[in-house]
Amino acid sequence: MKKTILSFLFVSILLSSSSLVLATSTEDSNTSVVDSISLSVDSNNKLTWITDGYSKNGFKVVWSKNSGPTYPLRDGDQYHYYSDPSYKTDYLEAFSGEGTYYARVCEYLGGKCGIYSNQITISLGNNSNKNDEISTTSEVKDNTETAIPGGYEKIPNIESIKYYKNIKKIGDSDLYGIKIIVKIPAGKEWIKSLADIKYFKNIEKVGDALYGTRITDEKKIKLQKQITELTTQLTKIQAQLAKLTSELGSIQ
């Protein structure tokens, strides 16, 4: 009877520990669904990328004067974050002065990157994108032919107007503008909804959005500590079970 009770206790603890490990593994899993990302840049310093796959959390555009920019950021790196999986263009600023920068795009997995694109080099400076001085006389050549000013892109829908500045109507109905680039604080990410605030710390408002530092790593550390404590307890119980089993076997 004693042996049966001890065996039942051992199995119960073992199953509880296994369930916790499985839950932790499932919660922290961020499986990549992107096979590749191809990045290019045109003569107006407009970045465009093509994705083989679907990135549900959007993309991080990382760039630096140092080769191989990454996210999380190294010293000297900068990034833009686009949560829309369908978004595929960007303009970069010379945040570290005029010169040659290295840029990549990555699939965002929440706190880290998955698949990275190829690396491109781009020359950035005060007049790289020609954002501030656009000649209005060159916009319309005649009644049938139009020219798109450098640094401008077509606004896809009326809801997206808030993401652009210097908006111009070109042709009969198309609106074009310069993408508003928001400098996101280093090491922070966009909080998608008020319900997600509980998962972040050091929250601050940038433009119309909230950004913060994700605290999931602290939760992971806490769970790993619990697993370690349970494993230690399990080892002790195994030793006790072996001792009691030996004593039980010696009773005639």
N, C-alpha and C positions, 0 to 999 in steps of 0.2 A: 504493500500500500504506500509506504514511504517513497519507494522508488518510482511509483507511478506519478505521485504528486510532484516530485522533483523534476521528472522528465517533462511533465505538462508545463511547469514553470519555465523551464529552459526553452521549450519550443515557443511559448508565448512571447518571451523577450526577444527571441531570434526573429520571429515574424514582425514584431513591432519595429525592430531596428531595420529590417529589410524594407518595410513600408516607408519609413522615413527617408532612407537612402533613395528609394524609387521616386518619392514625391519631390525630393530636392533635385534629382536629376531631371525630372520632367519639367519642373518650374523654371530651371535655369537654362533649359535647352533653347537654342536659337539656331535652328536648322536653316542653312542657306538654300535658297531656291533659285539663285542666279548662277548661270554657268560661266558667263563672261560679260565684260563691259568694254566697249571700244570708244575711246575718247579722241576727239579731233578739235582743232582750232582754226578759224578762218582769218582772213587778212584784217578784219576789224576786231580781232581778239575775242571773238565770240566762241565759247566752248560749247560743243555739242557731243552728246554721247548716245550710243545705241546699246541696248541691253538684251542679252539672250537670257530670258527668264523674267521673273516678277519679284520686285522688292517691295513688300507690303509696307515697310517703314520708311520708304523713300531713299534718299541718297545724301551722302556727305561729299562735298567738293573740298579737297584739301590741297593747299599750295604753300610753297616755301622757297626761299633762296637756297635751301639745302635739298639735295636730291633725296627722293623717296619719302615725301610727306606722308604722315599717317594720322589715324584717329584711333585711340586717344592721341592728343597732340604731343609732339616733342617741343622743346624750346625752339622758337623761330618758325613754327608752323601756324597756319590759320585755316579756318574752314567756313563754309556755308552749309546750311542744312535745308533740304527741301523734302518735306514730308509726303508730297504728292508723288506716287509711284510713276505717274505719266509725265512728270516734268523732266526735260532733257537738255536744257540750255543754261548758261550762266556767264556772267562777266566778273572778272576779278580785279581787285584794287592792289596797288603797290603799297601794302601796309608797312613794308620795311625799306621803303625808298626805291628809287628808280633802278631798274636792272632786269636781269634774267631770272625768272621764277620757274620752278618745277611744279606741275599740277597732276593730280590723279582724282578719279571719282571712285567711290566705293559704295557697295550695298550696305545700308545701315541696319544693324541688328539690335539696336537699343543698347547704348553704352559702349559699343565697339563696332568695328567694320567687319564685313565678310569678304566677299570677292572685291579685289581692286581692279581698276582699269589699267591699261597701258599708261606710261608716264609721258607727258608732253612738256616742252619748254615754251615759255611765252615771255615776251619782252613787255614789261609794264612800266609806266611812268605817268607823269602829270597829264599827258595828252594821249595816253594809250587808247582810250575808248571814245575820245572826243565827245564826252557826255555833256559838257557845259556850253560849247560853242558850235551850234548847228545852224547852218545857213538856211533860212526859210525860203530864199529865192530859188534854191536848187531842188526843192521838194517836188514841184510840178513843172515839167518841161513843156507840156502842152495839154490839150484836152483829152488825149488818149494815152499818153505815156507818163508814168510817175517814177520817181526815184526815191528809194528808202534811205533816209539819212543814216550815216554810220553810227553804230551803237544803239540803234532803235530796233525793236522787234514788235511783231503784231500782237495785240492784246487779244487773247483767245475768246473771252466773254466779258460781259458787263460786270460780273462779280469780281473779276480780276483787276479792275481799274485801280483799286486801292494799292496794288503792288507796283504801280508805275508812276513816273513823274514826267513832266514836259510832254504831255499827251498831245498828239497831233492827228487830225483826220486826213487821211491820204486816199484819194479816189472818192468814190461815191459814199461808202459807208464804213470802210476799215479804219480802225483806230490803232495807232502805233505809239509806243512810249519807251522810255528808258527804265529798265528794271531797277527798282529801289533795292539797294544792297544794304542789309542790316548787319552790323558787326555783332555777332553773337559772342557773349563772354566766353573766354577759353575754358574748356572743361565742362560747359553746361549745355543742356539740350532743351528743345522746345517742349513745353508742357501742353499736351494736346487738349486736355479738358480739365475743368475744375475738380472733377472726381479723382484725377490723377495727382493732385497736389500732395497728397499724403505720401507719395513715393519719392518726393524730392525735398531737398534742403537748400539753404542759401538762395532762396527764390528772389528774382528781381524782374522788373518790367522793362522790356526793350521794345520800343515802338508800341504796337498794339498787342504784343504777345508776352507771355510769362516764360522765363527760363530758370532752370535750377540744376542742381547737382543730384543725380539719381542716387538713392540710398539702398538700392537692391544689394550692393556688395556687403553692406552691414548685415542685412538679413541672411545672406549666404554664410557669412562668417559665424553668425549665431547658430545656424542650423548645423554647420560643420562642427562647432564646439559641442552641440548636443549629441551628435553622432559619436564624437570621440569619447564623451562621458559614458554613453550607453555601451560602447565597445569595451571600455575599461570595466564597467560593471559586469558585462557579459563574461569577460575573462575571469573575473573573480568568482562568478556563479559557476562557471565550468569547473574551476578548481575545487570549489566546495562540493559540487555534484560528484566529482570523481572521488573525493575523500569519503563522502557519505555512502556512495555506492560500494566503496572498498570495505567500509565498516559493516554495511548491511550484509555483504557477502561472507564476512567472517563470523556472523552470528549463526550458530547451529540451531 
